[in-house]
Amino acid sequence: MSAEMISCSWPGPLKTRDTWKWSPLSRIWAIYAGFMQSVILPFRTSSIRGNVGRHAWVLLTVLLAMFSGCSNSNRAAVNGKVTLDGQPIEGGTISFIPTGDTVGSPAWSKIEEGRYAILGHEGLAVGINRVEVRWSRKTGKKMPAIAPAPAGAMMEITAEAVPVRYNTQSELKRDVQQGENTLDFKLDSK
């Protein structure tokens, strides 16, 4: 005997001989029905019914957006090397800020042993991004530490090692493409 699919007139589950198969629309319908039954209907006679109804619709809209297959198709992964005067940057950060017509959130990564990586799900906005590199390097000088440090404790003084043309007044821009990107930066302190 073959397992035939039996469909319903409402967007419910499809039943085979032994199992239920839920389509994405069926899952949304089940969540909505459960939400309405457990949250909205008990408050129908309440004086706060209007507010609960508004909040329910907002929550329903958010749930629909989450389950409707939204994706980060305009995001890309990036990795690469960053050097200053030929030496790898250790302990800095690199930021990518969408610029011009590029729409999206900024993304950043730590630079460790001269390398950085930003994964696709955290990724960069596809298009032109301004790049900022920062690295607070120890100067070899010390100063008295402030509270809550113990009295007499000293702390290392650090200074920005990367010129402002690569961070606060960055001149670096890169065109980020869909998928994996390798972007290396060879910075010069002079």
Secondary structure, 3 states (H helix, E strand, C coil): CCCCCECCCCCCCEECCCCEECCHHHHHHHHHHHHHHHHHHHHCCCCCHHHHHHHHHHHHHHHHHHHCCCCCCCEEEEEEEEEECCEECCCEEEEEEECCCCCCCCEEEEEECCEEEECHHHCEECEEEEEEEECEEEEEEEEECCCCCCCCCEEEEEEECCCHHHCCCCCEEEEECCEEEECCEEECCC
